[in-house]
Amino acid sequence: MSKIIVLILSLFFAFGCNSKTQTNPNIVLIMADDLNDYNEDLMGHPQIISPNIKKLADSGVSFINAYSNDPMCGPSRSSMITGVYPHNSSNFWQKPWFDNNVLNNTKTMMEKFKENGYYVVGSGKILHHNKKELWSEFEHEADYGPVAYKGLRKKGKRGIAHPDVAKPFSEIGQIDGSFGPFKNISNLEEDGEKITWAYGGSRGYKEFKYISEDDRDLTPDEINAQWAEDKINELAKSDDDSPFFLAVGFLRPHTPLIAPQKYFDMYPLEKIELANILENDMDDTFLNYVETNNVEKSEVGENNSTLTHKQLSKRSVEMYYKLKESYKNPDEGLKRFTQAYLACVTAVDDNIGQVVNAIDNSKFKDNTIIVFVSDHGWTLGEKDHIYKNSPWEESTRVPLTIRAPGLTKPNTKVNHPVSLIDVYPTLLELAGLDNNTIKNDKGKSLDGFSLKPFLENPNTKKWEGPDGALSVVYSSDLNENTPSNHHYSLRTKDWRYIIYDSGKEELYHNAIDPKEWNNLVYEKTHPKRDEMVEILKKITHPMVPNGLKKLQL
């Protein structure tokens, strides 16, 4: 009997030290950029073709009411990756997160997993401002190309919009003012300068070869998809049993909406359906309204309202009206832009499929958690908007799918509202790691809640998180470091409540008004408002939004 005990103990000590690395799940994080509900899982557009996103969602748990905490690239990603709400860090806009005192003293996902024995690798756009030292290995920085360029090799070089885009929309620039399919532009010139396609990374521009669909360079997203597939295959052949955290960030459908012609061919222009847009839908909304002494007036609009946040509201209105002005038929520009957006979604869907297929065709399939998400949404004409960073459904709602082998069941849908702040604590719990993410007393603990209860039971009543998802919209540079002086939006399962810095309110009954056409507190009160205000106060406590202070609620 004693010999058996000795044998068991010897086996335990021989293999016990490796049990953690053998049992901890691998994690693959896939991020798209500016992707709203135009995908086959959420079906925000009836014509969308995205079979890979659909296949992944059907294989796991899809959160159909998932929201961005700040619908702008930089703050959304830094909030998700550090697990800290923007109002608790004052990181609301596009400044580097590592210059923020709270976030820089809080462990990112990458740091947390790396210190717990994970091999942490990444490529593409994960954080808006990356730091390579966060990773065990990082390959390709974010690249918004291919972009059109003139005089690429000369001193006066500058980026331009796609050559086929009409003015004045094209004057917005090479990123937001540009859309269309690849074409051979080798014989085109502007102001005597040769026009070329170019990669558009942070380290400068280099020529992107395009002769034809069969003779061209890979796009940045295609390069990242291939990197991910190669890395997964490399890890599968390795003798190292350490778990890995692999993150790959795709740029599309972020502008410029440029993709191979084959994706545009899937959406014939004459058959494009526009978003369901209500005329004059802006009349009972207040994003462009200002009624405060501490915000600079920048531009007077209709009804003597003013645009307070130049970088966001002005850009969205500018894009919408310039697009309409650029074509004889006011709807043609929006149709062309919508076609390009749909084409880019289908293009990135192929990239996503390549990564998921690499996992599914490897030995990692049954021990790898896959998370697919976008940083925020995008409007396509609703409320005279074409952009992100607005407090409404199209801008704040994101796809979120989690597949955890042995835990999640296929074809599971969760209706309860959640947000990106919940991704970090979810991954920690699924990996069996503690949730201590502060580096020192300047850092901030996790604000979100693990979604594991929903992964186990989509109708659970045991989730400890809030009844609504919080989003904040930046108001002005003058309010940069004042959390209370921004606009806050709360989305519950059936309702949305918005309180602006001015004290103006919006309330929508999304269960019967999914496009948020009818503001129920426009020039009147509504009994649901008080309930929504209390949820909002609870999430933002101890901070109280300035708009609520003005209402004296």
C-alpha positions in Angstrom: 0.0 0.0 0.0 2.8 2.4 0.9 4.5 1.8 -2.5 1.2 2.9 -4.2 1.1 6.1 -2.2 4.8 6.8 -3.0 4.1 6.3 -6.7 1.1 8.6 -6.6 3.1 11.3 -4.8 6.0 11.0 -7.2 3.6 11.4 -10.2 2.0 14.4 -8.5 5.4 16.2 -8.0 6.6 15.2 -11.4 3.6 16.7 -13.3 1.9 19.0 -10.7 4.2 21.9 -11.5 3.2 21.8 -15.1 -0.6 21.4 -14.4 -1.2 25.1 -14.7 0.4 25.6 -18.1 -1.4 22.5 -19.4 -4.8 23.4 -18.1 -4.9 27.2 -18.4 -6.9 28.1 -21.6 -5.3 30.0 -24.5 -7.0 33.2 -25.4 -7.4 34.8 -28.9 -8.7 38.3 -29.0 -10.0 39.5 -32.4 -10.8 43.2 -32.8 -12.5 45.0 -35.6 -12.5 48.8 -35.9 -15.7 51.0 -36.3 -17.9 47.9 -36.8 -21.5 48.6 -35.9 -24.3 46.0 -36.1 -23.8 45.5 -39.9 -23.0 41.8 -39.6 -24.9 38.6 -40.0 -25.1 38.0 -36.3 -26.9 41.3 -35.4 -28.3 41.9 -38.9 -28.2 45.7 -38.7 -28.3 45.8 -42.5 -30.4 43.3 -44.6 -27.8 42.9 -47.3 -24.7 42.3 -45.2 -22.5 39.3 -46.1 -20.4 38.2 -43.1 -20.6 34.4 -42.9 -17.5 34.1 -40.7 -18.7 36.4 -38.0 -22.0 34.6 -38.1 -20.3 31.2 -37.8 -18.3 32.3 -34.8 -21.3 33.8 -33.1 -23.3 30.6 -33.7 -20.5 28.5 -32.2 -20.5 30.4 -28.9 -22.3 33.1 -26.9 -23.4 36.4 -28.7 -24.1 39.4 -26.6 -26.7 41.2 -28.7 -26.8 44.2 -26.5 -23.1 45.0 -26.0 -21.9 48.6 -26.0 -18.8 50.7 -26.1 -18.0 52.7 -23.0 -16.7 55.6 -25.1 -17.4 55.5 -28.9 -14.1 56.7 -30.0 -11.1 54.5 -30.9 -8.5 55.7 -28.3 -10.5 55.9 -25.1 -12.7 52.9 -26.0 -9.7 50.6 -26.4 -7.7 51.9 -23.5 -10.8 51.5 -21.2 -11.3 47.9 -22.4 -7.7 46.9 -22.2 -7.2 48.4 -18.7 -10.7 47.7 -17.4 -11.2 51.3 -16.2 -14.2 53.5 -17.1 -13.3 56.7 -18.8 -14.9 58.8 -16.1 -12.7 57.1 -13.5 -9.5 57.8 -15.4 -10.3 61.1 -17.3 -9.2 59.4 -20.5 -12.0 60.6 -22.8 -10.3 61.4 -26.1 -7.3 60.5 -28.2 -4.3 61.3 -26.0 -2.1 58.3 -25.3 -3.4 56.2 -22.4 0.1 55.8 -21.0 0.2 59.6 -20.4 -2.8 59.1 -18.1 -1.9 58.8 -14.5 -4.6 56.3 -13.6 -4.2 54.0 -16.7 -0.4 54.0 -16.7 -0.5 52.7 -13.1 -3.0 50.0 -13.9 -2.1 46.7 -15.5 -3.2 46.1 -19.1 -4.6 42.7 -20.1 -1.3 42.0 -21.7 0.8 42.8 -18.6 -1.5 40.8 -16.4 -1.4 37.6 -18.6 2.3 37.9 -19.2 3.1 38.1 -15.5 1.0 34.9 -15.0 3.0 32.8 -17.5 1.2 33.5 -20.7 3.1 34.1 -23.9 1.5 37.4 -25.0 1.7 38.1 -28.8 -0.1 40.7 -30.9 -0.3 42.4 -34.2 -2.4 45.2 -35.7 -4.6 47.7 -33.9 -5.4 46.6 -30.3 -4.6 49.8 -28.4 -4.8 53.1 -30.3 -1.4 53.9 -28.8 0.7 50.8 -28.5 3.7 50.0 -26.3 5.7 47.0 -27.5 7.1 46.3 -24.0 3.5 45.3 -23.0 3.9 42.2 -25.2 6.2 39.2 -25.3 6.2 39.8 -29.1 4.4 42.3 -31.2 4.5 42.4 -35.0 2.7 44.9 -37.2 1.7 48.4 -35.9 -1.7 49.7 -36.9 -1.8 50.7 -40.6 -4.8 52.6 -42.1 -3.8 51.9 -45.6 -4.0 51.4 -48.4 -4.4 55.1 -48.9 -4.0 57.2 -52.0 -0.9 59.4 -52.1 0.7 61.9 -54.4 4.4 62.6 -54.7 5.1 59.7 -52.3 8.9 60.0 -52.6 9.1 63.8 -52.7 9.2 66.6 -50.1 5.8 67.9 -50.9 4.1 64.5 -50.6 0.6 64.3 -49.1 -2.3 62.0 -48.8 -5.4 62.4 -50.9 -8.8 60.8 -51.1 -9.6 57.9 -53.4 -9.4 59.4 -56.9 -13.1 58.6 -57.7 -14.5 60.4 -54.7 -16.2 63.7 -55.6 -15.7 67.1 -54.0 -16.3 68.5 -51.5 -16.4 65.2 -49.7 -12.9 64.3 -50.9 -11.5 67.5 -49.4 -12.1 65.9 -45.9 -8.9 64.0 -46.5 -7.3 60.7 -47.2 -8.8 58.9 -44.2 -12.4 60.0 -43.5 -13.0 61.5 -46.9 -12.0 58.4 -48.9 -13.8 55.3 -50.1 -13.9 53.0 -53.1 -12.4 49.9 -54.6 -8.8 49.4 -55.6 -8.0 50.4 -59.2 -4.9 50.8 -61.2 -3.9 54.4 -60.8 -0.4 54.2 -62.2 -1.2 56.7 -64.9 -3.0 59.2 -62.7 -1.5 62.5 -61.6 -2.6 65.5 -59.5 -0.8 68.8 -59.7 1.9 67.2 -61.8 2.6 64.6 -59.1 2.1 60.8 -59.6 -0.6 59.2 -57.6 0.1 55.9 -55.9 -1.4 53.6 -53.4 0.5 53.5 -50.1 0.6 51.7 -46.9 -0.1 54.1 -44.1 1.6 53.0 -40.9 2.9 55.2 -38.1 6.4 54.9 -39.3 5.7 56.6 -42.6 4.3 55.7 -45.9 5.6 53.2 -48.4 4.2 52.2 -51.8 1.5 49.6 -52.0 1.7 47.7 -55.3 -1.6 47.4 -57.2 -1.7 46.4 -60.8 -4.8 44.2 -60.8 -6.8 42.1 -58.4 -4.4 39.2 -59.2 -1.2 41.3 -59.0 -1.2 43.3 -55.8 0.3 43.5 -52.3 -1.6 42.2 -49.3 -3.6 44.8 -47.4 -2.6 45.5 -43.8 -5.6 43.4 -42.6 -4.7 40.5 -44.9 -1.1 40.7 -43.6 -2.4 40.6 -40.0 -4.7 37.6 -40.7 -1.8 35.8 -42.3 0.5 36.6 -39.3 -2.1 35.2 -36.9 -2.5 32.0 -38.9 1.2 31.5 -39.1 1.7 32.3 -35.4 -1.0 29.8 -34.4 0.6 27.1 -36.6 4.1 28.0 -35.2 2.8 27.6 -31.6 1.1 24.3 -32.5 4.5 22.9 -33.5 6.3 24.2 -30.5 7.3 22.0 -27.5 6.4 24.9 -25.1 3.2 24.1 -23.3 2.8 27.6 -21.9 -0.6 29.1 -22.6 -0.8 32.0 -25.0 -2.7 35.3 -25.3 -2.9 36.2 -29.0 -4.5 39.5 -30.0 -5.0 40.6 -33.6 -6.6 43.9 -34.6 -8.1 44.6 -38.0 -8.6 48.2 -39.2 -11.7 47.8 -41.4 -14.4 49.0 -41.6 -12.5 52.1 -40.3 -12.1 54.7 -43.0 -10.7 54.9 -45.6 -13.3 52.5 -46.9 -11.0 51.0 -49.5 -11.1 47.3 -50.3 -10.5 44.9 -53.3 -13.0 45.2 -56.1 -14.5 41.7 -55.5 -16.1 42.9 -52.3 -17.7 45.9 -54.0 -19.0 43.6 -56.7 -21.0 41.8 -53.9 -23.0 45.0 -53.3 -24.2 46.4 -56.7 -24.6 50.2 -56.2 -28.1 50.2 -57.8 -29.3 47.7 -55.2 -27.9 49.3 -52.1 -30.4 49.8 -49.3 -29.8 52.8 -47.1 -30.2 52.8 -43.3 -33.8 53.5 -42.1 -33.5 57.2 -41.7 -36.2 59.5 -40.4 -36.2 63.0 -41.9 -35.6 65.7 -39.4 -34.7 63.2 -36.7 -32.2 65.6 -35.2 -35.0 68.0 -34.2 -35.6 66.4 -30.8 -31.9 65.7 -30.0 -29.2 67.8 -28.3 -25.7 66.6 -29.2 -25.1 69.9 -31.0 -26.8 72.0 -28.4 -24.8 74.0 -25.8 -26.0 75.8 -22.7 -23.0 76.1 -20.5 -20.5 78.9 -19.7 -17.4 76.7 -19.6 -17.5 75.5 -23.2 -16.2 77.5 -26.0 -18.7 78.4 -28.7 -17.3 77.2 -32.0 -19.9 77.3 -34.7 -23.5 78.5 -34.8 -26.0 76.1 -36.3 -29.7 75.8 -36.8 -31.9 77.2 -34.1 -28.9 79.1 -32.8 -27.4 76.0 -31.3 -23.7 75.6 -31.2 -21.3 72.8 -31.9 -19.2 72.4 -28.8 -16.9 69.5 -29.5 -15.1 70.4 -32.7 -13.4 67.0 -33.2 -16.6 64.9 -33.1 -19.9 66.6 -33.8 -18.6 68.9 -36.4 -16.8 66.1 -38.2 -20.0 63.9 -38.3 -22.2 66.7 -39.6 -19.5 67.8 -42.1 -19.3 64.3 -43.5 -23.0 63.9 -43.8 -23.7 67.1 -45.6 -20.6 67.1 -47.8 -21.4 63.6 -48.9 -24.9 64.8 -50.0 -23.5 67.8 -51.7 -20.9 65.9 -53.7 -23.4 64.1 -56.0 -26.3 65.3 -58.1 -28.7 62.9 -56.4 -28.5 63.6 -52.6 -28.8 59.9 -51.9 -26.1 58.8 -54.3 -23.2 59.7 -52.0 -24.7 57.9 -49.0 -25.4 54.9 -51.2 -21.7 54.9 -52.4 -20.5 55.3 -48.8 -22.8 52.5 -47.6 -21.6 50.2 -50.4 -18.0 50.8 -49.3 -18.8 50.2 -45.6 -20.5 46.9 -46.5 -17.7 45.9 -48.7 -15.1 46.6 -46.0 -17.2 44.6 -43.5 -17.2 41.6 -45.8 -13.4 42.0 -46.4 -12.6 42.0 -42.7 -15.0 39.1 -42.3 -12.7 37.0 -44.5 -9.7 38.1 -42.3 -11.6 37.1 -39.1 -12.5 33.7 -40.7 -8.9 33.0 -41.5 -7.9 33.4 -37.8 -10.8 31.4 -36.4 -10.2 28.6 -39.0 -6.5 28.5 -37.9 -7.6 27.8 -34.3 -10.3 25.3 -35.3 -7.9 23.4 -37.5 -5.2 23.1 -34.8 -4.8 21.2 -31.6 -5.8 24.4 -29.7 -9.5 24.2 -30.7 -10.7 22.7 -27.4 -8.6 24.8 -25.1 -8.8 28.3 -26.6 -11.2 31.0 -25.7 -12.0 33.3 -28.7 -13.3 36.8 -28.1 -14.5 38.9 -31.0 -15.4 42.5 -30.5 -15.3 46.0 -32.1 -14.3 49.2 -30.3 -17.5 51.1 -31.2 -20.1 51.5 -33.9 -20.7 54.0 -36.7 -23.6 56.0 -38.0 -24.6 55.9 -41.7 -26.9 58.9 -42.0 -29.1 58.4 -38.9 -29.7 61.8 -37.3 -27.7 63.5 -40.0 -24.6 61.7 -38.8 -21.8 59.8 -40.5 -19.2 59.1 -37.9 -18.7 57.6 -34.4 -18.7 59.3 -31.0 -22.4 60.0 -30.6 -24.5 58.7 -27.8 -27.0 56.8 -29.9 -27.5 53.1 -30.7 -25.6 53.0 -34.0 -22.5 54.6 -32.6 -22.4 52.8 -29.2 -23.6 49.2 -30.0 -20.9 46.7 -30.9 -20.7 43.0 -31.7 -19.4 40.8 -28.9 -19.0 37.0 -29.2 -17.2 34.8 -26.7 -16.5 31.1 -27.3 -15.1 29.2 -24.3 -14.8 25.4 -25.0 -16.4 23.3 -22.2 -18.4 26.3 -21.0 -20.4 28.0 -23.7 -23.1 26.4 -25.8 -23.5 27.0 -29.5 -26.2 29.4 -30.7 -26.6 31.2 -27.3 -27.8 34.8 -27.3 -27.6 37.1 -24.2 -30.1 40.0 -24.1 -28.9 41.7 -21.0 -26.9 44.9 -21.7 -23.2 44.6 -21.1 -20.2 46.6 -22.2 -16.5 46.4 -23.2 -15.5 47.2 -19.6 -16.6 43.6 -18.8 -14.2 41.8 -21.2 -11.1 42.0 -18.9 -12.6 40.6 -15.7 -14.3 37.9 -17.8 -11.0 36.7 -19.3 -9.3 36.7 -15.9 -12.0 34.5 -14.4 -12.0 32.1 -17.3 -8.2 31.8 -17.1 -8.4 31.3 -13.3 -6.4 34.4 -12.5 -7.0 36.9 -9.7 -8.4 40.4 -10.5 -5.7 42.5 -8.9 -4.7 44.8 -11.7 -3.4 47.9 -9.9 0.3 48.6 -9.9 0.2 51.1 -7.0 -2.2 53.4 -5.3 -2.4 55.6 -8.4 -4.0 52.8 -10.4 -7.6 51.8 -10.5 -9.2 48.3 -9.9 -11.4 46.7 -12.4 -14.7 48.6 -13.0 -16.4 45.8 -15.0 -17.9 42.4 -14.0 -17.2 39.0 -15.3 -19.6 37.7 -17.9 -19.1 34.1 -16.9 -22.6 33.8 -15.4 -24.1 34.7 -18.8 -21.8 32.2 -20.6 -23.2 29.5 -18.3 -26.8 30.7 -18.5 -27.9 33.5 -20.8 -30.9 34.2 -18.6 -29.1 34.2 -15.3 -30.2 36.4 -12.5 -26.9 35.9 -10.7 -24.8 38.5 -12.6 -23.5 41.2 -10.2 -23.1 43.9 -12.8 -25.4 46.8 -13.5 -28.8 46.8 -15.2 -27.5 49.1 -18.0 -24.4 49.8 -20.2 -22.7 53.2 -19.8 -21.3 55.2 -22.7 -19.7 58.6 -22.4 -19.3 61.1 -25.3 -16.5 63.8 -25.1 -17.9 67.3 -24.9 -14.9 69.7 -25.4 -11.2 70.1 -24.9 -12.0 72.7 -22.2 -13.6 69.8 -20.3 -10.8 67.4 -21.0 -10.0 66.5 -17.4 -13.4 67.1 -15.8 -15.4 63.8 -15.8 -18.7 65.4 -14.9 -18.6 67.8 -17.9 -19.3 65.3 -20.6 -22.3 63.6 -22.1 -23.5 60.3 -20.6 -25.7 57.6 -22.2 -27.2 54.6 -20.5 -28.7 51.6 -22.3 -30.8 49.1 -20.5 -32.4 46.1 -22.2 -35.4 48.2 -23.4 -34.5 51.8 -22.9 -31.8 54.5 -23.5 -31.3 57.6 -21.5 -29.0 60.4 -22.4 -28.0 63.4 -20.3 -25.9 66.1 -21.9 -23.5 68.5 -20.1 -26.1 71.2 -20.9 -28.8 69.4 -18.8 -30.7 68.4 -22.0 -32.1 64.9 -22.0 -33.2 62.2 -24.4 -35.1 59.0 -23.6 -35.9 56.3 -26.0 -38.0 53.2 -25.6 -35.8 50.9 -27.8 -38.0 47.9 -27.4 -40.6 49.6 -29.7 -38.4 52.4 -31.1 -35.1 50.6 -32.1 -34.0 53.5 -34.3 -34.5 56.0 -31.5 -36.8 58.3 -33.4 -39.0 59.5 -30.6 -37.4 61.4 -27.7 -39.9 60.8 -24.9 -38.6 63.6 -22.7 -38.5 66.2 -25.4 -40.2 69.2 -23.8 -41.8 66.9 -21.2 -41.1 64.4 -18.4 -41.5 60.7 -18.5 -41.9 58.3 -15.5 -39.2 56.0 -16.8 -36.6 58.8 -16.6 -36.2 58.7 -12.8 -35.4 55.0 -12.9 -32.8 55.4 -15.6 -31.2 58.3 -13.7 -30.8 56.2 -10.6 -29.0 53.5 -12.6 -26.8 56.1 -14.1 -26.0 57.6 -10.8 -25.1 54.2 -9.3 -22.7 53.4 -12.1 -20.9 56.8 -12.1 -20.9 57.2 -8.3 -19.3 59.2 -6.6 -19.1 61.4 -9.7 -22.3 63.1 -10.7 -22.7 64.2 -14.4 -22.9 67.9 -14.7 -26.2 67.6 -16.6 -27.8 65.8 -13.7 -26.6 68.6 -11.3 -28.3 71.1 -13.5 -31.6 69.2 -13.3 -31.2 69.1 -9.5 -32.1 65.4 -9.4 
